Amino acid sequence: MRALTILTLLLVAIDMGLVLAHALELPGKLRLNEAAYKATQTIYYPGFTFGGLVGELGGMIALAVLLYLTPFATSRFWWTAAALVLLLASHATYWLMTHPVNNFWVKDVTASGLGAKFFSTFAATQARDWTQLRNVWELSQVVRAAFAVLSLISIAVAATLA
């Protein structure tokens, strides 16, 4: 159980680190013109996509397994449940806010196989100005970072309880 808790902490921390990095870029990225912003958005693929797969998906799976193995109605159970719900909220924010505009930023990036399929899934047709898309994307990262930080805090609290 201890090894699973440490692995879960690591996976949630990886996810939090990725989305927190995006949120911390916000002030600087708001100063970029359209060409520079669009160029910057393409650098995240495939690194952040792979990191998200490991951290976010791995974290959700590890949290679910840890929750299943934790005795019900204990403080540790509820802190672990909170961590899972918060990470799920971050994930939902990704699919509802971030992902629909992601394919706009990577439309000129050569992706094949799973990458191409991933970015085309639930891709919204973009009829908005690039600044509106930027604002949605950047806000989504701040929201996701808040959920991820709270998830990490929750699982850390759970890990410290006897």
Secondary structure by P-SEA (a helix, b strand, c coil): caaaaaaaaaaaaaaaaaaaaaaaaaaaaaaccaaaaaaaaacccaaaaaaaaacaaaaaaaaaaaaaacccccaaaaaaaaaaaaaaaaaaaaaaccccccccccccccccaaaaaaaacccccccccaaaaaaaaaaaaaaaaaaaaaaaaaaaaaaacc
